[in-house]
């Protein structure tokens, strides 16, 4: 039994630890170059297990070096083809070679460091096995950490991942692990042999790092879910306000219809009694009443009419002036659902911004839609309480409301990009403008 824990398991761990770190790094490299297929996440964990086994067997086999390189490339290519969404053979080959070269760079770096270490006179006799063990693990740990950091930075740029302080806090674990490995390296540099306790300690360090990165992944998922819930709550609140405005308008229209019916009855009596001038005055009043309460938008597109008139009702209920300059939209360059996404999000943001302006100041939204044969232009400009900071086409707001404010703009940007359009936003001290162009 003592041989199992003192000899067999430590010898296995000496083989497994560096390869495990290498496989995790390779997987993260793949994630940098192409998205994963939408399959069960356990498939990727199974791949790590299988790849680790294959790489360990390959590393300590009698296959020539060039043969090992070819087999590694084949394993990497099969990985891209089976579980990553590279789509074309050309991209599969590019990703395979790129990941291989990155991994080979760190492999060569380890050999270079070992060569330099053997050339340096430490004043002590070095054990080649101890030196190689600690050097390889250090290099592989650094490889994993660097690729993880790059991956996190790219994910943060695309999705605005969770707070940077949380990232730094979690990344302190692998950084501390590297420092510990350096200390162990210098403590054991003159050791005659590798002790089993040191190997178990190394495995614990690796395991802690694997768990830490899993926690980071889960936290990112929870953060994205929280952000989605905030956005959904915001939309629900907006829909609730819209429903309230529609109900008020419905009541107003019913009251108007009742009033017109009464007035028409009065006109009928006047006409029967040949009091034509009074009847004419009554009809003029009815005309003025109807014109004053008619909805302003008629674009020959029922879906867009319904949306714009609804937003007009909401804006009117909040004492916001909403001006329209809209051309005929019977035939457009984009589908109605895309149109609705752009207009709904943009007008929700504009109404929300105007609603925050203090009473007495101008609350104004101008909507201009040009629909011509060669291009369509959607321009929405609204007054604002204070200047909005825009960096790289994204709105930067206070940290407390960051998730809620930028959601509508990011939705518009995504839809426009997917449909080959162009998207601009700009802001000055008093106004915010959104411009979308489809050609």
LOMARLUM-540551 format. One line per 5 residues: their letters; for each residue x, y, z of C-alpha. Coordinates in pm, 1 decimal, m for minus. Example, Ala and Ser with C-alpha at 12.3 -4.5 7.8 and 13.67 -1.06 7.14 Angstrom:
2
as) 1230.0:m450.0:780.0 | 1367.0:m106.0:714.0
END
This chain:
439
xxxxx) 0.0:0.0:0.0 | 286.5:234.8:83.8 | 434.9:172.7:m262.1 | 107.7:290.6:m415.9 | 117.8:634.5:m248.9
xxxxx) 495.1:669.6:m230.3 | 594.0:549.3:m577.6 | 317.7:459.0:m825.4 | 79.2:755.4:m782.7 | 362.0:1015.6:m762.1
xxxxx) 517.0:874.6:m1080.7 | 180.3:898.6:m1256.6 | 131.4:1255.5:m1135.4 | 476.2:1354.4:m1263.1 | 350.5:1254.8:m1608.9
xxxxx) m2.2:1393.8:m1574.8 | 48.1:1737.2:m1410.7 | 235.7:1918.1:m1693.8 | 19.8:1755.5:m1963.3 | m300.0:1858.2:m1779.8
xxxxx) m182.1:2220.6:m1774.2 | m91.0:2194.7:m2142.8 | m432.6:2053.5:m2240.8 | m618.3:2328.7:m2051.9 | m404.1:2586.0:m2234.5
xxxxx) m474.3:2421.6:m2571.5 | m849.3:2421.3:m2503.1 | m841.3:2792.4:m2417.1 | m640.5:2859.3:m2734.0 | m913.2:2691.6:m2937.4
xxxxx) m1169.8:2911.0:m2759.0 | m975.4:3220.1:m2867.1 | m980.8:3125.9:m3235.7 | m1331.4:2987.0:m3288.4 | m1657.9:2932.5:m3096.5
xxxxx) m1755.4:2599.5:m2949.5 | m2036.2:2396.7:m3100.0 | m2362.4:2401.2:m2905.8 | m2321.8:2062.7:m2743.7 | m2318.9:1942.3:m2383.8
xxxxx) m2038.8:2107.4:m2183.9 | m1938.0:1768.1:m2046.7 | m1818.1:1677.9:m2397.7 | m1539.4:1934.2:m2356.3 | m1444.0:1794.1:m2015.7
xxxxx) m1435.3:1446.4:m2168.6 | m1213.9:1579.7:m2447.7 | m968.3:1716.1:m2187.9 | m951.6:1373.9:m2023.9 | m902.7:1186.5:m2353.1
xxxxx) m649.4:1440.3:m2485.8 | m450.3:1426.4:m2160.2 | m433.7:1046.7:m2184.2 | m328.0:1056.3:m2551.1 | m64.4:1324.8:m2493.4
xxxxx) 83.5:1138.1:m2193.3 | 102.5:816.2:m2396.2 | 254.0:1004.7:m2688.7 | 509.2:1192.9:m2476.6 | 654.6:875.7:m2329.8
xxxxx) 625.5:654.1:m2637.3 | 909.2:552.5:m2868.9 | 762.1:743.0:m3163.8 | 1020.4:970.9:m3335.1 | 987.2:1346.0:m3274.8
xxxxx) 854.2:1420.0:m3623.9 | 597.6:1142.8:m3573.6 | 485.9:1297.9:m3243.6 | 439.8:1634.0:m3417.5 | 224.3:1476.9:m3690.4
xxxxx) 11.5:1287.3:m3436.7 | m36.7:1605.0:m3228.1 | m150.2:1795.4:m3537.9 | m396.2:1516.9:m3624.1 | m540.5:1518.9:m3269.3
xxxxx) m576.6:1898.2:m3278.7 | m740.0:1891.4:m3623.3 | m990.8:1624.6:m3513.9 | m1067.0:1838.2:m3207.1 | m1147.3:2143.5:m3421.4
xxxxx) m1360.3:1939.7:m3659.2 | m1558.6:1754.9:m3390.9 | m1628.6:2007.6:m3115.0 | m1549.1:2354.9:m3253.6 | m1745.1:2555.4:m3508.9
xxxxx) m1468.5:2634.9:m3759.9 | m1705.7:2572.1:m4058.9 | m1448.2:2557.9:m4342.7 | m1153.2:2320.4:m4387.9 | m927.4:2620.4:m4446.0
xxxxx) m1019.7:2772.3:m4110.3 | m981.3:2433.4:m3940.0 | m626.8:2406.7:m4072.3 | m542.6:2764.9:m3971.9 | m677.0:2712.6:m3617.8
xxxxx) m499.1:2376.7:m3584.1 | m161.7:2513.3:m3693.6 | m200.3:2831.8:m3484.6 | m279.5:2639.7:m3164.9 | 4.7:2395.7:m3234.0
xxxxx) 256.3:2678.4:m3285.5 | 152.7:2851.0:m2961.3 | 187.1:2524.6:m2770.6 | 518.8:2447.5:m2941.6 | 649.0:2792.6:m2845.7
xxxxx) 603.7:2716.7:m2474.3 | 746.8:2367.3:m2523.5 | 1056.1:2520.1:m2684.0 | 1067.2:2787.4:m2411.6 | 1082.5:2512.6:m2147.9
xxxxx) 1374.3:2345.7:m2327.2 | 1549.7:2682.3:m2359.1 | 1509.5:2756.3:m1987.5 | 1642.5:2409.5:m1900.6 | 1942.6:2465.1:m2126.9
xxxxx) 2018.2:2801.0:m1961.2 | 1976.0:2652.6:m1612.4 | 2225.5:2377.7:m1686.9 | 2475.0:2636.0:m1812.8 | 2448.6:2853.5:m1499.9
xxxxx) 2684.5:2767.7:m1216.4 | 2467.1:2762.3:m902.0 | 2758.9:2642.4:m691.1 | 2568.8:2321.8:m618.9 | 2513.7:1991.7:m791.5
xxxxx) 2181.9:1991.8:m977.2 | 1958.7:1689.2:m1017.5 | 1844.4:1687.9:m1380.5 | 1512.6:1516.7:m1297.6 | 1421.3:1768.4:m1023.6
xxxxx) 1523.0:2059.8:m1244.2 | 1317.0:1937.9:m1538.9 | 1009.8:1862.5:m1324.8 | 986.0:2209.5:m1170.1 | 1083.1:2394.4:m1487.9
xxxxx) 823.1:2218.7:m1704.4 | 545.1:2276.4:m1450.0 | 640.8:2644.3:m1412.6 | 638.7:2701.5:m1789.0 | 306.8:2519.7:m1835.3
xxxxx) 149.1:2710.9:m1545.2 | 264.2:3041.3:m1696.2 | 130.7:2927.2:m2036.0 | m210.3:2847.4:m1887.0 | m225.7:3176.0:m1694.0
xxxxx) m128.3:3394.7:m1991.4 | m381.3:3232.3:m2223.4 | m651.7:3252.9:m1954.7 | m583.3:3625.7:m1908.1 | m592.7:3690.5:m2285.2
xxxxx) m914.8:3491.2:m2314.0 | m1071.6:3683.3:m2024.9 | m972.7:4018.8:m2176.2 | m1126.7:3923.9:m2512.2 | m1445.4:3796.1:m2346.8
xxxxx) m1464.7:4116.1:m2139.6 | m1431.5:4326.7:m2453.9 | m1713.3:4139.1:m2627.7 | m1956.4:4091.4:m2340.9 | m1853.0:4336.7:m2069.9
xxxxx) m1785.5:4055.2:m1828.8 | m1814.6:4079.8:m1451.2 | m1635.9:4348.5:m1249.1 | m1261.1:4376.6:m1298.9 | m1200.6:4360.2:m922.9
xxxxx) m1359.0:4012.6:m918.2 | m1136.7:3904.8:m1207.5 | m824.2:4033.7:m1032.7 | m929.8:3863.7:m709.9 | m973.8:3527.6:m882.3
xxxxx) m658.5:3562.5:m1093.6 | m462.3:3611.9:m771.7 | m491.3:3233.4:m721.7 | m287.5:3128.6:m1030.8 | m43.7:3416.4:m975.7
xxxxx) 9.3:3302.8:m615.8 | 48.3:2946.7:m744.8 | 329.0:3052.6:m978.7 | 503.6:3230.5:m690.3 | 468.8:2914.7:m479.7
xxxxx) 614.5:2706.5:m762.6 | 910.5:2944.4:m787.8 | 968.8:2912.2:m413.4 | 946.2:2532.9:m430.3 | 1183.9:2539.8:m725.5
xxxxx) 1450.7:2732.3:m533.1 | 1394.6:2531.1:m214.9 | 1438.6:2199.5:m396.4 | 1695.8:2298.0:m657.7 | 1968.9:2104.3:m478.5
xxxxx) 1746.7:1809.5:m381.0 | 1871.7:1465.0:m468.4 | 1524.2:1340.6:m558.8 | 1160.9:1451.0:m591.7 | 969.2:1369.8:m274.2
xxxxx) 612.7:1230.9:m306.5 | 480.3:1506.4:m77.5 | 606.7:1770.1:m321.6 | 432.8:1597.4:m611.0 | 102.5:1584.3:m419.8
xxxxx) 146.4:1952.4:m334.8 | 199.0:2031.9:m703.7 | m118.2:1844.2:m794.1 | m314.2:2032.6:m525.8 | m189.9:2362.5:m670.5
xxxxx) m299.7:2258.2:m1020.2 | m637.8:2137.4:m891.2 | m701.1:2464.9:m704.5 | m631.3:2658.1:m1025.3 | m866.2:2439.0:m1229.1
xxxxx) m1141.7:2496.4:m971.0 | m1070.6:2872.1:m968.3 | m1112.9:2899.4:m1344.6 | m1433.9:2696.3:m1326.4 | m1562.9:2942.7:m1067.3
xxxxx) m1470.3:3232.0:m1298.7 | m1665.9:3069.6:m1581.1 | m1972.3:3014.9:m1361.5 | m1952.8:3370.7:m1227.1 | m1942.0:3505.1:m1581.6
xxxxx) m2254.1:3304.5:m1666.0 | m2432.8:3429.1:m1353.3 | m2331.0:3785.3:m1435.1 | m2469.7:3757.6:m1789.1 | m2794.6:3611.4:m1651.7
xxxxx) m2822.5:3896.6:m1402.9 | m2764.3:4149.3:m1680.0 | m3035.6:3984.6:m1890.8 | m3278.9:3993.7:m1597.4 | m3211.9:4365.2:m1546.7
xxxxx) m3280.6:4425.7:m1915.6 | m3598.2:4213.9:m1904.9 | m3722.7:4403.7:m1598.4 | m3652.9:4729.8:m1777.9 | m3850.9:4614.6:m2082.8
xxxxx) m4135.2:4489.2:m1862.0 | m4152.1:4828.6:m1694.9 | m4156.2:4994.8:m2036.4 | m4430.7:4759.3:m2158.7 | m4632.6:4829.7:m1844.6
xxxxx) m4610.8:5203.2:m1911.3 | m4705.6:5143.2:m2274.9 | m5012.7:4944.0:m2173.0 | m5114.9:5217.1:m1932.1 | m5079.9:5478.7:m2205.7
xxxxx) m5277.7:5264.8:m2452.8 | m5558.7:5217.7:m2196.1 | m5571.4:5592.5:m2135.9 | m5590.3:5655.4:m2510.2 | m5858.1:5388.5:m2551.0
xxxxx) m6065.8:5558.2:m2279.0 | m6004.4:5894.2:m2445.3 | m6117.7:5761.8:m2785.7 | m6433.9:5611.2:m2633.9 | m6509.2:5942.2:m2463.3
xxxxx) m6444.3:6121.6:m2791.6 | m6673.8:5882.1:m2979.9 | m6948.5:5937.4:m2723.4 | m6905.7:6314.5:m2748.7 | m6916.2:6309.2:m3128.9
xxxxx) m7231.8:6095.2:m3122.6 | m7401.5:6350.6:m2897.2 | m7287.8:6639.7:m3116.5 | m7403.8:6465.8:m3435.6 | m7744.0:6415.1:m3275.4
xxxxx) m7751.6:6789.9:m3204.6 | m7653.1:6863.7:m3567.6 | m7934.1:6638.0:m3688.2 | m8189.3:6834.2:m3481.4 | m8052.0:7167.1:m3607.0
xxxxx) m8075.4:7051.8:m3968.9 | m8433.7:6931.7:m3919.5 | m8517.9:7275.6:m3784.4 | m8332.5:7440.6:m4078.0 | m8083.5:7614.0:m3848.2
xxxxx) m7802.0:7563.7:m4097.5 | m7548.5:7815.0:m3964.1 | m7555.4:7663.3:m3615.7 | m7526.5:7315.9:m3768.1 | m7223.3:7430.0:m3966.8
xxxxx) m7056.0:7563.8:m3649.8 | m7122.0:7232.6:m3475.0 | m6966.6:7039.9:m3764.0 | m6657.9:7266.2:m3752.3 | m6616.7:7190.6:m3381.7
xxxxx) m6650.3:6817.4:m3447.0 | m6384.3:6838.1:m3721.9 | m6146.0:7026.2:m3490.6 | m6201.9:6772.1:m3212.5 | m6132.8:6474.2:m3441.2
xxxxx) m5822.3:6632.4:m3596.5 | m5687.5:6724.0:m3253.3 | m5717.4:6366.2:m3129.6 | m5607.9:6172.8:m3438.0 | m5291.8:5962.9:m3413.4
xxxxx) m5013.7:6128.6:m3616.0 | m4851.8:5837.8:m3803.3 | m4971.4:5683.4:m4129.7 | m4685.4:5518.3:m4321.3 | m4871.5:5245.7:m4517.0
xxxxx) m4706.8:4992.8:m4284.4 | m4947.8:4871.4:m4016.8 | m4676.5:4727.7:m3789.6 | m4466.4:5045.5:m3788.6 | m4777.9:5262.9:m3757.0
xxxxx) m4884.8:5069.6:m3447.5 | m4538.8:5096.6:m3291.0 | m4482.0:5466.3:m3363.2 | m4832.3:5565.2:m3254.8 | m4788.2:5367.2:m2933.9
xxxxx) m4460.7:5548.7:m2858.9 | m4634.6:5877.0:m2942.1 | m4901.1:5797.2:m2682.2 | m4637.0:5711.1:m2420.3 | m4435.0:6026.3:m2494.3
xxxxx) m4747.7:6241.6:m2484.8 | m4844.1:6097.6:m2144.6 | m4501.1:6202.6:m2012.1 | m4532.4:6552.1:m2164.4 | m4260.6:6479.3:m2421.4
xxxxx) m4297.0:6634.4:m2767.1 | m4245.9:6369.7:m3036.2 | m4204.4:6494.1:m3395.1 | m4221.1:6262.4:m3696.7 | m4087.4:6308.8:m4047.5
xxxxx) m4143.5:5965.6:m4199.7 | m4167.7:5867.4:m4564.5 | m4388.0:5590.6:m4703.4 | m4280.7:5254.2:m4553.6 | m4495.7:5013.9:m4752.7
xxxxx) m4180.1:4863.9:m4906.1 | m3853.6:4873.9:m4711.3 | m3503.9:4725.2:m4732.9 | m3541.9:4541.1:m4401.5 | m3796.5:4307.5:m4244.6
xxxxx) m4060.2:4450.8:m4010.8 | m3926.4:4261.5:m3707.4 | m3581.6:4419.9:m3757.0 | m3741.8:4761.0:m3802.6 | m3941.7:4714.5:m3481.3
xxxxx) m3630.7:4611.9:m3282.4 | m3443.0:4924.3:m3392.7 | m3729.0:5171.9:m3344.6 | m3859.0:5020.0:m3021.4 | m3519.9:5017.2:m2846.6
xxxxx) m3420.7:5359.8:m2979.1 | m3749.6:5526.5:m2881.9 | m3755.5:5355.6:m2541.3 | m3409.5:5500.6:m2472.7 | m3510.7:5843.6:m2605.0
xxxxx) m3831.1:5856.2:m2397.0 | m3642.6:5738.4:m2087.4 | m3375.9:6006.8:m2140.5 | m3634.1:6284.2:m2191.6 | m3832.0:6169.2:m1888.7
xxxxx) m3524.7:6237.4:m1671.7 | m3508.0:6601.8:m1782.3 | m3626.4:6838.9:m1510.5 | m3963.6:7014.5:m1561.3 | m3934.7:7345.1:m1743.9
xxxxx) m3660.5:7226.2:m1978.9 | m3723.0:7111.7:m2335.8 | m3832.4:6749.2:m2378.5 | m3814.2:6674.3:m2749.0 | m3768.4:6371.0:m2975.7
xxxxx) m3727.9:6404.4:m3353.4 | m3781.4:6091.6:m3564.2 | m3676.1:6103.8:m3930.3 | m3704.6:5802.4:m4160.2 | m3596.4:5832.7:m4523.0
xxxxx) m3697.3:5534.0:m4734.6 | m3559.3:5554.9:m5086.4 | m3466.7:5298.4:m5347.5 | m3090.3:5308.2:m5288.9 | m3086.4:5352.7:m4910.9
xxxxx) m3286.3:5378.6:m4590.0 | m3188.8:5621.4:m4314.2 | m3330.5:5611.7:m3961.3 | m3243.3:5912.4:m3747.4 | m3364.7:5962.3:m3389.7
xxxxx) m3250.6:6267.4:m3194.4 | m3358.9:6357.5:m2841.8 | m3278.7:6610.9:m2574.8 | m3087.6:6490.1:m2267.4 | m3029.2:6604.5:m1910.3
xxxxx) m2650.3:6585.6:m1941.1 | m2388.8:6481.6:m2194.2 | m2353.8:6106.3:m2255.2 | m2001.7:5964.9:m2270.2 | m1948.1:5744.9:m2577.3
xxxxx) m1637.5:5525.9:m2612.5 | m1588.1:5286.1:m2906.9 | m1952.7:5319.8:m3007.7 | m2080.4:5224.3:m2661.2 | m2247.3:5435.6:m2395.8
xxxxx) m2049.7:5461.5:m2073.6 | m2266.5:5534.8:m1770.9 | m2238.1:5511.0:m1395.2 | m2135.4:5168.6:m1269.7 | m2459.8:5124.0:m1075.7
xxxxx) m2677.9:5149.3:m1389.5 | m2428.0:5030.2:m1648.4 | m2608.6:4707.8:m1739.3 | m2949.2:4872.2:m1781.0 | m2853.9:5177.7:m1987.4
xxxxx) m2646.6:5021.5:m2262.9 | m2870.4:4724.2:m2337.0 | m3100.0:4892.5:m2593.4 | m2809.1:5044.7:m2785.4 | m2619.2:4714.4:m2794.4
xxxxx) m2934.1:4537.5:m2922.6 | m2965.8:4790.6:m3204.8 | m2595.4:4764.8:m3291.2 | m2616.8:4383.8:m3307.6 | m2926.3:4382.1:m3531.7
xxxxx) m2782.7:4647.5:m3765.5 | m2452.3:4462.3:m3799.8 | m2627.6:4130.4:m3869.4 | m2820.8:4295.8:m4154.3 | m2519.7:4470.8:m4312.9
xxxxx) m2619.1:4817.7:m4197.2 | m2419.8:5105.5:m4050.4 | m2474.7:5235.7:m3698.1 | m2367.9:5569.2:m3544.1 | m2432.6:5740.2:m3212.2
xxxxx) m2316.3:6082.5:m3099.0 | m2386.2:6316.6:m2810.7 | m2326.5:6676.3:m2713.5 | m2423.0:6880.2:m2411.0 | m2796.7:6891.9:m2489.1
xxxxx) m2880.3:6620.7:m2745.4 | m2821.5:6255.6:m2823.2 | m2846.4:6128.2:m3180.9 | m2874.7:5778.2:m3322.9 | m2829.8:5712.8:m3694.5
xxxx) m2883.3:5384.3:m3881.3 | m2821.6:5341.6:m4254.2 | m2912.6:5046.7:m4476.8 | m2800.8:5043.1:m4841.6
END
